[in-house]
Amino acid sequence: MKNVTKLAFAFILLLSMIIAGCTNNESANTNNEEELVSNGDENKQDMSEVDVSQIKEFKQSPMLNDKGLPDVKERLPLEPKLPNEMPAKFLQFEIGKYGGELNTVTRDPKWDADLFVMSNEPLLNTPGILGEEVTGNVLKDYEVTEDQKEFTFYMREGLKWSDGEPVTTEDVRFAVEDVLLNEEIMPIVPSWLHSGGNAQGNPLKLEVVDEYTYKISFDEPYGGFPIALAIGNWRGYNDLLKPAHYLKQFHKKYADAAELEKLIKEAKLGEDTESTWVNFFNYMDITEREMSHSNAVGFPSLYPWTMKEMDKTYAIYERNPYYFKVDPEGNQLPYIDSIKSTIVQDTEVVGLKTIAGEVDFSRETTALTKMPVYRENAEKGGYEALLANMHVTPSDVFLNQTYNDPVWREVVQDIRFRQALNFAIDREEIIDSLYFGFAEPSEITDSKLDLDKANQLLDEMGMKKGTDGYRIGPDGKRFSIPFEVQAAAPDIVPLAELLVEMWKEIGIHAAVKTIDGTLWGTRNTANELKASIMWTHTPLYYMSDYGETFWGPLWDSWWQSGGETGEEPPEHVKKFFTLMDELQVSTPEEAKAVEEKIREEMKNNLHYFVHVEKVKQPLIVNNKLGNITDKGTAISINFAGEQMYFKE
């Protein structure tokens, strides 16, 4: 299926990369009044050699001078955190320079992905999002009992919210007892906070030891709890730590009833939202995924930047004067003073702004298909177009085995059918035409192209071909795979179109329909999608994300609810789900063996199709942006925003 056009385009891409690699350009996106903290290669730091307790003097950005703030040392915790978001094997940290405004772009003002990743602060941290070790972050440290049932957490004494109020165990107690375990606010406690990491176990128990120490315990061993706090589901600190001093004024238990009622009436919750105290409280409680919402202005947080203003075309985020991290020389982070996120819903306009050099950092809105254009305009735009590994398998293929159609179920639940489709997927064609060589055939499932074997399996099933060349289902009608996809990533729709042609080679009819993302989500939740394509976190063991809500939503519902909803899955699926649960409660050391078992089950049962992995993702980076690397994953580079800086 390969053709000259695709090979020529790949050659152009390679040539453009070689040419671009020979250039070294600078741009002028800095403030002349900015103060140099340090410079030169001699200031590259190995964090493992730095003891934060030995830092005697702390410094702040000149932006904060004459603001009437307490001294920087008083604004920092007694033991600030040194940045280790990127491990030394990926990035040799440089002492940076204060100042500047980072320009980013987003298509959705309510979900600014690059800003979210750049700003989010989990309770714990796993450097490089590798899951190899778990260190402190918002929390200073933690201890685990030998039976892995009880976890003691040590907070950073002197840590403060962005409004200057202290962070203590009262913020933990409030988050757990008054929100998480409050059935009005949270009718169902999230499954990851139950024993065993699933809803069938009992919820967590909290014990406050003192102002800066608390314990969380479970009925069963939960060795994966620290990694869940560090990176699971990209969560931040919000589930288990909330600004109690601020949120109590909106909570029925603490607020004056008349005053609360007045606030609820004055609030603009939207036409479809009932004016209850719970809805109002949730509206005022800004979680990590809502940091780019307009009502985030003034909400106390622990992020490096907080929202200052927002209108229909942009949002401004300014440095948090109480941020808890410093560099090895005692300079309070972040280096960059502010972020301006421009809101552009037109994808083409996003691309034009990018190549014009109006964007200093971009990951979420980039596309591998645009790399030749990025490279061609890099010198003029004053940026670099880097390639780093994606953290996901970007376009996995799902057949919903629990869709409410007996004929469909009979066919797609037959392992021979799924094997036949898998044998008919030409990975090399996909890699060449969609990823231009910057991907590898998946080792997670069998990647062999074998049309003879595919046809043999379908023949064994009795799926004979009709006069039109397409195979007939058990009901005597042409069997068809109707893909319904959203253009959530640039490769999803083209992949679906390629699969239509590939599966036609073995007599399987398929069609593609592109639908709105919101509708796609609604239909998926309602078990109304027969076939679709979406990314998963399959390469990241700690996410325990194997597309189960796409290929078996009713089975997953049954498993997660303890049999109260959905449909009971077959034994091989129960075995798979059991391994997923085991993975969630495993320590990083234990998880490797469990992951191997999961991979074996995936090969044996082919629940979904993982055709490629190690796909590259473009990063657009201003030439003057420091503490940037192309090693590790693109999202882990994005994750370390507080240590980025504009060079001279």
LUMFIBA-215192 format. One record per atom (N, C-alpha, C): residue in one letter; y, z, x. Coordinates in steps of 0.1 Angstrom, whole numbers, plus 5000, padded with zeros to 4 digits. Layout:
N
AYZX;...
END
This chain:
648
M498850005008;M500050005000;M501350005009;K501150025021;K502350035030;K502949895031;N504249885033;N504849755033;N505949755044;V506349635047;V507349615058;V508649685056;T509149685044;T510349755041;T510349905044;K509249965041;K509150115044;K509050135059;L508350055066;L508250075080;L509550045087;A510249945082;A511549915088;A512550025086;F512450085074;F513350195071;F513050315080;A511750335082;A511350445091;A511850425105;F511850295109;F512350255122;F513750285124;I514550245113;I515950265113;I516250415114;L515550495107;L515750635107;L515450695121;L514450645128;L514150695141;L515250655151;L515650525149;L516750475158;L518050555156;S518350585144;S519550655141;S519550795147;M518350855147;M518150985152;M518350985167;I517850885174;I517950875188;I519350855192;I520150765185;I521550745188;I522350875186;A522050945174;A522751065171;A522551175181;G521251175187;G520951275196;G521651265209;C522251145212;C523051125224;C524451165223;T524951205211;T526351245209;T526451395210;N527651435213;N528051575214;N529451585209;N529551615196;N530951615190;N531351745186;E532651765185;E533251895181;E534151865168;S534351965160;S535251955149;S536252065150;A537352055142;A538352155143;A538452245132;N537352305127;N537352395116;N537452535119;T538452575126;T538652715130;T540152755128;N540452885128;N541752935127;N542252965140;N543452905144;N543952925158;N544353075161;E544553155150;E544853295152;E543653385153;E542453325152;E541253405153;E541053465167;E540453585168;E540353655180;E538953635186;L538953605199;L537653585206;L537053725209;V535853745204;V535153865207;V534453855221;S533653745223;S533053715236;S532653575236;N532453515248;N531953385249;N531153365262;G530553245263;G529753215275;G528253245273;D527453175281;D525953195280;D525553335285;E526453395293;E526053525298;E526053635286;N526553595275;N526553685264;N525453665254;K524453585257;K523253575249;K522553705250;Q521953755239;Q521453885238;Q519953885234;D519153975240;D517854005235;D517854135228;M517754125214;M517854245206;M516954355210;S515754325215;S514754425218;S515254515229;E516254475237;E516754555248;E517954635244;V518454625232;V519654695227;V519254815219;D519854935222;D519755055215;D521055085208;V521055065194;V522255075187;V522955215188;S522155315191;S522655455192;S523555465205;Q523455375214;Q524155375226;Q525555305225;I525755245214;I527055175212;I528055285208;K529155295216;K530155405214;K531355355208;E531655225208;E532855175202;E532555065193;F533255065181;F533054955172;F534354885169;K534154755166;K535354665164;K535254605150;Q536354555145;Q536454485132;Q537154355133;S536954265123;S537654145123;S539154165121;P540054085128;P541454105127;P541954085112;M541154025104;M541454005090;M541654145083;L540954245088;L540954375082;L542054465087;N542754415097;N543854505103;N544954515092;D545554635092;D546754655083;D546354655068;K545054675065;K544654675051;K544554815045;G544954915054;G544855055049;G543455105047;L542555045055;L541155095054;L540855205064;P539855285061;P539455385071;P539055315084;D538955385095;D538555325108;D537155265106;V536855155114;V535655085113;V534455175115;K534555265124;K533355355126;K533055445114;E534055475106;E533855555094;E533355465083;R533555335084;R533055245073;R531555205076;L531055225088;L529755195091;L528755315090;P527555285087;P526555405087;P526455465101;L525855585102;L525755645115;L524855565124;E523955495119;E523055405127;E523155265120;P524155185124;P524155045119;P522954965123;K522754855116;K521654765119;K522054655128;L521254625138;L521454505147;L520754385140;P521254265141;P520654155134;P519354115141;N518354105133;N517054045138;N516453955128;E517353895120;E516853805110;E516153685116;M516553635127;M515853525135;M515253585147;P513953585149;P513253635161;P513753565173;A513653635185;A514053575198;A513353445201;K512153425197;K511453305200;K512053185193;F512853205182;F513553095175;F515053085179;L515653195182;L517053195185;L517453305195;Q518153265205;Q518753365215;Q520153395210;F520253515204;F521553555198;F522653555208;E523853495203;E525053495210;E526053585204;I526853655212;I527953735207;I529053635202;G529453655190;G530253545183;G531753575183;K532453505175;K533853505174;K534253535160;Y535253615157;Y535653645144;Y536553535138;G536453515125;G537353435118;G536753305112;G537653235105;G537253105099;G536653125085;E536753005078;E536152995064;E535052895064;L533852935059;L532752845059;L532752775046;N532752635047;N532752555035;N531352515031;T530952545019;T529652505014;T529852435000;V528752384995;V528852314982;V527552344974;T527752354961;T526652384951;T526852294939;R525652264933;R525752184921;R525752274908;D525352404910;D525252494899;D525952624902;P527052644895;P527852764898;P527152894895;K526052884887;K525353014883;K524153024893;W523852924901;W522752944911;W523152874924;D523952944932;D524352894945;D523352924955;A522352844957;A521252874965;A521552904980;D522352824986;D522752845000;D523452975002;L524353004993;L525053134993;L524153254991;F523253234981;F522253344978;F521453374990;V520853274997;V519953295008;V520853355020;M522053305022;M522853355033;M523353495031;S523453545019;S524053675016;S523053785012;N521953745007;N520953845001;N520553945011;E520354065007;E519954175016;E518754255010;P517554235015;P516454315011;P516454455016;L515654535011;L515554675016;L514954675030;L513954595032;L513354585045;L513454435050;N513054405062;N513254275067;N511954235075;T511654105074;T510554045082;T511253925090;P511453945103;P512153845111;P511553705109;G512553615107;G512053475106;G511353445093;I511353535084;I510453535071;I509053495075;L508553545086;L507253515091;L506153595085;G506553725080;G505553815075;G504653875086;E505053865099;E504253925110;E504554065112;E505754115109;E506154255111;E507254285100;V507354415097;V508354455087;V509154565093;T510454535094;T511454635100;T512454685090;G513354775094;G514354815085;G515354715082;N516154725071;N517354645069;N518354735062;V518454725048;V519254815041;V518754955044;L517454975043;L516855105047;L516755105062;K516855225068;K516755245082;K515255225087;D514355295080;D512955295084;D512055335073;Y510755335075;Y509855375065;Y508555415072;E507755495065;E506455545069;E505455525058;V504155495062;V503155475052;V501955575055;T501455635045;T500255725047;T499055635050;E498055705056;E496855635061;E496155565049;D496155625037;D495555555026;D496355455019;Q497555425024;Q498455325020;Q498855335005;K498955465001;K499355494987;K500755544986;E501255604997;E502555674996;E503455615008;F504655585004;F505655535013;F506855615014;T507255665025;T508455745027;T509555655033;F510755645026;F511855565031;F513055645035;Y513555605046;Y514755675052;Y515955585051;M516955625044;M518155555042;M519155565054;R520055475055;R521055485065;R522155585061;E522255695068;E523255795064;E524655735067;G525555745058;G526855685059;G527055545054;L525955485050;L525955355044;L526855355031;K527655255029;K528555255018;K528555125010;W528755134997;W528955014989;W530254944993;S530354814989;S531554734992;S532854794988;D532854894978;D534054964974;D534255094981;G533455124991;G533655234999;G532855364995;E532155354984;E531455474979;E530155484986;P529655604989;P528455624997;P527155584989;V526255534997;V524855494992;V523955614995;T523355664984;T522455784986;T521255764977;T520355864977;T519155854969;T519455864954;E520655904951;E521055904936;E521055764931;D521455664940;D521455524936;D519955474934;V519055534942;V517655504940;V517055564927;R517355694925;R516855754913;R517455694901;F518655654901;F519255584889;F518555454887;A518355374897;A517755244896;A516355254890;V515555354895;V514155374890;V514055444877;E514655554876;E514455634863;E515255594852;D516555554854;D517455514843;D517455364840;V516855284848;V516855144846;V515455084845;L514755094857;L513455034858;L512455094848;L512455234846;L511555294837;L512155324824;N513255274821;N513955284808;N513455174799;E512655204789;E511955104781;E512955024773;E514155074770;E515154994763;E515654884772;I515954914785;I516454814794;I515354734799;M514254794803;M513054724809;M511754754801;P511554684791;P510354704783;P509054694791;I509054604801;I507854584809;I508354594824;V507754694831;V508054714845;V507454594853;P508254524862;P507654414869;P506354444875;S505454354875;S504054374879;S503954414894;W504854374902;W504754404917;W505054554919;L505654624909;L505854764911;L504854854904;H503654794901;H502554864896;H501554884907;S500654984905;S499554994915;S498754874915;G498354834927;G497554704928;G498454584928;G499754604926;G500654484926;G500454404913;N499854454903;N499754374890;N499854464878;A500154404867;A500554484855;A499454574850;Q498154554854;Q497054634850;Q497054774856;G497854794867;G497954934873;G499055014867;N499155134871;N500255224866;N501455194874;P502655214868;P503855194875;P504055294887;L504955264896;L505255344907;L505755484903;K505655574913;K506155714911;K507255734922;L508355794918;L509455824927;L509555974930;E509756014942;E510056154946;E511256154955;V512356214950;V513556224959;V513356344968;V513456324981;V513256434990;V514556504994;D515556424997;D516856475000;D517856354998;E519056375002;E520156275000;E519856145006;Y519056135016;Y518856015023;Y517355975025;T516456055018;T515056025020;T514356035006;Y513455935004;Y512655934991;Y511355874994;K510455904984;K509055854985;K508655774973;I507955674975;I507355594964;I505855594965;S505155624955;S503655634956;S503055554945;F501755514947;F500955434938;F499555504937;D498855474926;D497555534924;D496555464933;E496755344937;E495855274945;E496555224958;P495755194969;P496355144981;P497155014979;Y498355014985;Y499254894983;Y499854864997;G499054815006;G499454785019;G500454675020;G500554595009;G501554485009;G502854525004;F503054655000;F504354694994;F505554665004;P505454705017;P506554685026;P506954535027;I506054445027;I506354305028;I506954255015;A506454315004;A507054274991;A508554314990;L508854434997;L510254474997;L511154385007;A510454325016;A511154255026;A511454105022;I510554045015;I510753905012;I510053854999;G509253944993;G508553894981;G509453844970;N509153724966;N509953654956;N511453644959;W511753654972;W513153644976;W514053754970;R513353874967;R514153974961;R515054044971;G516154104966;G517054184974;G516754334971;Y517754414973;Y517654564971;Y517754604957;N518154514948;N518654554934;N517654624925;D516354594927;D515354654918;D515254804920;L515454844932;L515254984936;L516455054941;L517654994941;L518855054946;L520054984938;K520755074931;K521855024923;K523055114925;P524355064924;P525555144925;P525655234913;A525055354913;A525055444902;A526455484898;H527355504907;H528755554904;H529455454896;Y529055324897;Y529755214889;Y529055194876;L527755184877;L526955144865;L526755254854;K526955374858;K526755484848;K527855474837;Q528955414839;Q529955404829;Q529555304818;F528455224821;F527955124811;F526655164805;H526155284809;H524855334805;H524955434794;K524155424784;K524255514772;K524055654776;K523255684786;K522855824789;K524055894795;Y524955814802;Y526055884809;Y527455854803;A527655744797;A528955704792;A529355774779;D530655784777;D531155834764;D530855734754;A530355774743;A529855674733;A530955584727;A532155654724;A533255574719;A533755474729;E533955524741;E534455434752;E533455324755;L532155354755;L531155244757;L531255144746;E531355184734;E531455094722;E532655004723;K533755064728;K534954984730;K534754874741;L534154914752;L533854814762;L532954704758;I531954744750;I531054634745;I531754534736;K532654584727;K533454494718;K534354404726;E534954454737;E535854384745;E535154274754;A533854304757;A533154214766;A532854074759;K532753974767;K532453844762;K531053804767;L530153844758;L528753824762;L528153694758;G528853614751;G528353484747;G527853484732;E527953364726;E527653354712;E526153394709;D525253364718;D523853384716;D523353524720;T524253614725;T523853744730;T524353854720;E523453934715;E523754044706;E524554154714;S525554204707;S526454304714;S525754444713;T524754464721;T524154594723;T524454654736;W524254784737;W524654854750;W523654794761;V522454764758;V521554714768;V521954584773;N522354484764;N522754354768;N524054364777;F524954464773;F526154484780;F525854534794;F524954634794;F524654694807;F524054584817;N523154504812;N522554394820;N523554294824;Y524554274816;Y525654184819;Y526454234831;M526754364831;M527554434841;M526754464854;D525454464853;D524554494865;D524254364872;I524954334882;I524854204889;I523754204899;T522654134897;T521554124906;T521754024917;E520854024927;E521053934938;E521153784933;R520453744923;R520453604918;R521753574910;E522553674907;E523753654899;E525053674908;M524853684921;M526053704929;M527053594928;S526653484924;S527653374922;S528153354908;H527853454899;H528353444885;H529853494886;S530653444876;S532053484876;S532253634874;N531453704867;N531653844865;N531153934877;A530853864888;A530453944900;A531653994908;V532853944904;V534153994911;V534254144908;G534354224919;G534554364918;G533354444917;F532154384916;F530854454915;F530554514929;P530254644931;P529954694944;P528554644949;S528554594961;S527354534967;S527254574982;L526154534988;L525854555002;L525854425010;Y526354315004;Y526254185010;Y527354165020;P527154065029;P528154045040;P529553995034;W529453925023;W530653875016;W530553905001;T531653934995;T531653954980;T532653864974;M532353824961;M533153734954;M534553784952;K535553704956;K536953744953;K537553674941;E537253544940;E537753474928;E536853354926;M536953294913;M536153184909;M536853104898;D536852974899;D537252894888;D536252784886;K536652684879;K535652574875;K535252494887;T536052494898;T535752394909;T535352464922;Y535552594923;Y535152664936;Y535052814933;A534452884943;A534353024944;A534653064958;I535453174959;I535753234972;I535153364974;Y534453384986;Y533853504989;Y534453565002;E534853685002;E535453745014;E534653855020;R534853885033;R533953975040;R534054115034;N532854175034;N532754315030;N533154415041;P534254485039;P534654575050;P533754685053;Y532754715045;Y531854825047;Y530454775050;Y530354645054;Y529054585057;Y528354665069;F527054675068;F526354775076;F525754725089;K525954595093;K525454545105;K526454525116;V526054535129;V526954515140;V526154435150;D526854365159;D526254295170;D526054395182;P525354355193;P525054445204;P526354505211;E527454445209;E528754495215;E529554575205;G528954605193;G529654695184;G530554625174;N530554495174;N531454415165;N530754415151;Q531554465141;Q531054465128;Q530854315123;L529654295117;L529454165111;L529854165097;P530054045090;P529853905096;P530953865105;Y530753765113;Y531753705121;Y532753625112;I532153545103;I533053455095;I533653535084;D534953515082;D535753595073;D535553565058;S535353435055;S535153405041;S534353275039;I533853255027;I533153135023;I533753075011;K533952945012;K534452875000;K533352784995;S532852804984;S531752724978;S532352634967;T532352504970;T532852404961;T531752364951;I532152364938;I531152334927;I531252184924;V530252114927;V530151964924;V528851934917;Q528851904905;Q527651884897;Q527051744900;D527851644904;D527451514907;D526751504920;T525451464921;T524751464933;T525351364943;E525851254938;E526451154948;E527651214954;V528451284947;V529751344952;V529351444963;V528251524960;V527851624970;V527551544983;G526851434982;G526451354994;G527751305001;L528751254994;L529951205000;L530751315007;K530751435001;K531451545007;K530751585020;T529451575020;T528651615032;T528951525043;I528851395041;I529051295052;I530551285056;A531451335048;A532851335051;A533251455060;G532351545062;G532551655071;G533251765063;E533251765050;E533851875042;E532951995040;V531751985045;V530752095043;V530352145057;D530452275059;D530152335072;D528652365073;F528052395062;F526552435062;F525952395049;S524852325050;S524152285038;S522652265040;R521952325031;R520452315031;R519952275018;E520252345007;E519752324994;E520052184989;T521152134992;T521552004986;T521351884995;T520651905006;T520351795015;T519051725010;A518851605015;A517651525012;A517151445024;L515851445027;L515351375038;L515551225037;T515651175025;T515851035023;T517250995027;K518151095029;K519551055033;K519751075048;M518751105055;M518951135070;M519551025077;P519250895075;P519950785082;P521450795079;V521850825067;V523250825063;V523950945070;Y523251065070;Y523751185077;Y523951155091;R523051095098;R523151065112;R524250965115;E524250865107;E525250755109;E526750815109;N526950915100;N528250965098;N528551095106;A527551145114;A527651275120;A528851285130;E529051185138;E530251185148;E531551195140;K531751105131;K532951105123;K533151235115;G532051285110;G532151405101;G532251535109;G531951525122;G532051655130;G530951745127;Y529751695124;Y528651785121;Y527351735128;E526351825128;E525051785133;E524051785121;A523151685121;A522051685111;A520751725117;L520451845115;L519151905122;L517951885112;L516851895118;L515551895110;L514752025113;A514452095103;A513652215105;A512552215094;N511452295096;N510352295087;N510752355073;M510252295063;M510352355050;M509452475049;H509852575041;H508952695039;H508052675027;V508052565021;V507252545009;V506452415011;T505452395002;T504852265001;T505652204989;P506452094992;P507552064983;P507151984970;S505951934969;S505751854957;S504251854954;D503751974951;D502351994947;D502151934933;V500951894930;V500651824918;V499751914909;F500151924896;F499452014887;F498951944875;L497651974871;L497151934858;L496852064851;N497452084839;N497352204832;N496052214825;Q495152294831;Q493752304826;Q493652394813;T494752454809;T494752534796;T495552464785;Y495952344787;Y496752274777;Y495852264764;N496552274752;N495852284740;N495352154734;D494352094741;D493851964737;D492351964742;P491351964734;P489951984738;P489551864747;V489951744744;V489651624752;V490251634766;W491451674767;W492151694780;W491451794788;R491151914781;R490552024788;R489151984794;E488351904786;E487051874790;E487051784803;V488051704804;V488251614815;V488751684827;V489951754826;V490651804838;V489951934843;Q489152004834;Q488452124839;Q487152084847;D486851954846;D485651904854;D486051884868;I485551964877;I485851954892;I485751814897;R484851734892;R484651594896;R485851514894;F486551534883;F487751464879;F488851494889;R489051624892;R490051664901;R489751614915;Q488551614919;Q488151564932;Q488351414933;A488051344922;A488251194922;A489751164924;L490651234917;L492051204918;L492551244933;N491951344938;N492351384952;N491951284962;F490751224960;F490251124969;F491050994968;A491850974957;A492550854955;A494050874960;I494450984965;I495851004970;I495950964984;D496750864987;D496950815000;D498050895007;R497651005014;R498651085021;R499551015031;E498950925038;E499750855048;E500850775042;E500550715030;E501550635023;E502650725018;I502250845013;I503350935008;I504150985020;I503551015031;I504251065043;I505250955048;D504750835048;D505650725053;D506750685044;S506450675031;S507450625022;S508350735016;L507950865015;L508750965010;L509351055020;Y508551075031;Y509051175041;Y509251105055;F509150975056;F509450895068;F508750945080;G507550995079;G506751045090;G506951195093;F507951255087;F508251395090;F507451485080;A506151475081;A505251565073;A503851545079;E502951625074;E501551615079;E500651615066;P499451545067;P498551565056;P498051715055;S497951755043;S497551895040;S496251935046;E496152045052;E494852105056;E494352205046;I495152235035;I494852325025;I493752275016;T493852145013;T492852075005;T492451955012;D491251895009;D490751775015;D491751665014;S492051605026;S493051495026;S492551355028;K491251345027;K490551215030;K490851115018;L491150995022;L491350885012;L489950815011;D489350814999;D488050754997;D487950704983;L488350584981;L488350524967;L486950504962;D486050474971;D484650454966;D484050584961;K484350694968;K483850824963;K484550864950;A485850834949;A486550864937;A485950794925;N485650664926;N485050584916;N483650634912;Q482950674922;Q481550724920;Q481650854911;L482550944914;L482651074907;L483051044892;L483950954890;L484350914876;L483250854869;D482450764876;D481350704869;D480250804865;E480050904874;E479151014871;E479551094858;M480851104856;M481351174844;M481151084832;G480850964833;G480650874822;G482050814817;M483050814826;M484350764822;M484350614825;K483850534816;K483750384818;K485150324817;K485250204823;K486550134822;K486550044809;G487750044803;G487949954791;G488349814796;T488649734786;T489049594789;T490349584797;D491149684796;D492449684804;D492249744818;G491049784821;G490849834835;G490949984836;Y491450054825;Y491550194826;Y490350264820;R490150384825;R488950464821;R489050524807;I487950544800;I487950594787;I487550744787;G488150824779;G487850964778;G486750994768;P486351114767;P485251154758;P485451114743;D486751094739;D487051064726;D487050914723;G486650834733;G486550694732;G487950624734;K488950694737;K490250644739;K490650644754;R491650554758;R492050554771;R492550694775;F492050744787;F492550874791;F493750854800;S494850934797;S496050914804;S496651054809;I497251044820;I497951164826;I499451144824;P500051224815;P501451204812;P502351304821;F502851264832;F503651344840;F505051374833;E505351494832;E506751534828;E507351614839;V508351554845;V508951614857;V510451634856;Q510951724864;Q512351734865;Q512751694879;A513951644881;A514451594894;A514951714902;A514151814903;A514651944910;A514651914925;A514051814930;A514051784944;A513951624945;P514551564955;P514551424956;P513251354957;D512151424961;D510851364962;D509951364950;I510351444940;I509451474929;I509151344920;V510251284916;V510051164907;V509451044915;P509851014927;P509250904935;P507750934937;L507351064939;L505951094941;L505151064929;A505651104917;A504951074905;A504750924903;E505750854906;E505650704905;E504650644915;L504550704927;L503450664936;L502050694931;L501950814925;L500650854920;L500150764908;V501150714900;V500750624890;V500050504895;E500550454906;E500050334913;E498750364920;M498650474926;M497450514934;M496250544924;W496550614914;W495450644904;W495050524896;K495950424895;K495550304888;K494450234896;E494350244909;E493350184917;E491950234913;I491850354907;I490450404903;I490350404888;G491250334881;G491150324867;G491750434858;I492550524864;I493150634857;I494550594854;H494850604841;H496250574837;H497150694838;A498350674843;A499350784843;A500650724840;A501550804836;A502950764832;A503850884836;V505150844838;V506150944843;V507350954833;K507651074829;K508851094821;K509651204828;T510951174830;T511851274836;T512651344825;I512551474826;I513251554816;I514151654822;D515051714815;D516051814819;D515351934824;G515951994835;G515252114841;G515052224832;T516052254823;T515952364813;T514752334803;L514752214799;L513652174789;L512352184796;W512252144809;W511052144816;W510552294817;G511452384821;G511052524821;G510552574808;T511252544797;T510852584784;T509452534780;R509252404783;R507952344779;R506852404788;N507152434801;N506052494809;N505752634804;T506752714801;T506452844796;T505652844783;A505952744775;A505252734762;A503852664763;N503452634775;N502152564778;N502152424772;E503252354772;E503352224766;E503452114776;L503252144789;L503152034799;L501752004803;K501351884802;K499951844807;K499951824822;A500851764827;A500851734842;A502351734847;S502451794859;S503751804865;S503651814880;I504851824886;I504951834901;I506051934904;M505752024913;M506752124917;M506352184930;W507352244937;W506952304950;W506352444947;T505552494957;T505052624957;T505252684971;H505052814972;H505152884984;H503752904990;T502952804988;T501552814993;T501452855008;P502352795017;P502252835031;P502652975034;L503353045025;L503753185028;L502853285021;Y501953345028;Y500853425022;Y501453535013;Y502553595018;Y503053715011;Y503753684998;M503953554995;M504453524981;M503353524971;S502153504976;S500953494967;S501253404955;D501753284959;D502253184949;D501353054951;Y500453044942;Y499452924942;Y499552844929;G500752834924;G500952744913;G500152774900;E499752904899;E498852934887;E499552924874;T500852934874;T501652924861;T501752774857;F501352684866;F501452544862;F500052484859;W498952524867;W497652464864;W496852544855;G497152674853;G496452754843;G497252864837;P498352824830;P499252924825;P498653024815;L497752984807;L497153074797;L496153174804;W495453114814;W494653204822;W495453304830;D496553264836;D497353354843;D497953464834;S498353424822;S498853524812;S497853624809;W496653584807;W495553674804;W495353774815;W495353724827;W495153804839;W496253904841;Q497453864840;Q498653944842;Q498754054831;S498354024819;S498554114808;S497354204806;G496354194814;G495054264812;G494354224800;G494454094796;G493654044785;G494354054771;E495654094771;E496354114759;E496953974754;T497253884763;T497753754759;T496953644766;G497253524763;G496553414770;G495153394766;E494353334775;E492953304774;E492153354786;E490953404784;E490153454795;E489753334803;P489953344816;P489653234825;P488153234829;P487653124834;P486253114839;P486053204851;E484853224855;E484553324866;E485153274879;H485153144882;H485653104895;H487253124896;V487853114884;V489353144884;V489553294885;K488753374879;K488853514880;K488753554895;K487753494902;K487653524916;K488853484924;F489453374920;F490653324927;F491853424925;F491953464912;F493053564909;F492853694916;T491553734916;T491253864923;T491653864938;L491453744944;L491853734958;L493353734959;M494053674950;M495453674950;M496053814949;D495453894940;D495854034939;D495554114952;E494354084958;E494054144970;E495054114981;L495553994981;L496453944991;L497754024989;Q498154054977;Q499454124974;Q499454264980;V498254334980;V498154464984;V497754484999;S497554365006;S497154375020;S498254385029;T498054455040;T499054455051;T499054325058;P500154295065;P500154165072;P498954135081;E498354245087;E497154225095;E495954195086;E495854255075;E494654235066;E494854105059;A496054055057;A496253945048;A495653815053;K495553805067;K495053675072;K493653645068;A492753745068;A491453725063;A491353695048;V492153755040;V492253725026;V492753585024;E493753545031;E494253415029;E493253305033;E492453325043;E491353235046;E490353215034;K490053325027;K489153315016;K489853235005;I491153255003;I491853184992;I491853034996;R492153005008;R492052865012;R490752795010;E489652875012;E488352825010;E488052804995;E488552894987;E488452874972;E489252754967;M490352734973;M491152614969;M490452484973;K489852484984;K489052364988;K487852344979;N487252454975;N486052444967;N486352404952;N487452454947;N487752434933;N488952344930;L489752314940;L490852214938;L491652244926;H492152364925;H492952404913;H494252314911;Y494752274923;Y495952184922;Y495952104935;F496752004936;F496751914948;F497951944957;V497551984969;V498552004980;V498351884990;H499151784989;H498851664996;H499551655010;V500651725011;V501351725024;V501851865027;E502051895040;E502752025044;E503451995057;K504152105061;K505052095073;K506051985072;V506651975060;V507651875057;V508951915063;K509651825069;K510951865075;K512051865064;Q513051955066;Q514251965057;Q515451955066;P516451865061;P517651855069;P518551975067;L519252005078;L520352105077;L521652035082;I522652045074;I523951995079;I524752115084;V525152105097;V525752215104;V527052165111;N528152225108;N529352195116;N529152215131;N529652115139;N529352115153;N529852245160;K530852315154;K531352435160;K530652565155;L529652555147;L528952665142;L527952715152;G528052845156;G527152905165;G526052995159;N525153035168;N523953105164;N523153025153;I522952905156;I522152805148;I521052755156;T519952735150;T518752675157;T518052575147;D517252495153;D516352405144;D514952455145;K514752575151;K513352635151;K513152725140;G511852745136;G511552825124;G511752735112;T511852795101;T512052725088;T513552705085;A513852605078;A515252585074;A515852695066;I515052755057;I515552865049;I515752995057;S514953015068;S515153135076;S516453125084;I516853005088;I518152975095;I519253005085;N519152965073;N520052985062;N520253135059;F519153215061;F519053355058;F519853435067;A520253385079;A520953465089;A522453435089;G523053425077;G524453385077;G525453475083;E525153605083;E526153705089;E526353695104;Q525353625111;Q525553615125;Q526053475129;M526353385120;M526953255123;M528353275126;Y528953195135;Y530353205138;Y530853065143;F532153045142;F532852925147;F533152945161;K532652855170;K532952855184;K534452805186;E534952825198;E536252765202;E536152615203;
END
